[in-house]
């Protein structure tokens, strides 16, 4: 009789542990969700790092080279140099 109760208690304990492992707090499901969130955040960090690198390169170009500054003035502000003619085509 004692063995029967011990076996029932052990089975219940085992089932409880399996439930906690697969579906409980900090179990397998939560771990997979966290891994997905980490992967998404790493992708976002990579994208932002590339953007930052691009901005740093643009800043360096603007500080060191007149060509980049001139291009920026022409494209963004429509500026022209003395003696040049500005043509705008409208569709």
HELIX and SHEET records of a PDB file:
HELIX    1   1 UNK A    2  UNK A   22  1                                  21    
HELIX    2   2 UNK A   28  UNK A   64  1                                  37    
HELIX    3   3 UNK A   66  UNK A   77  1                                  12    
END                                                                             
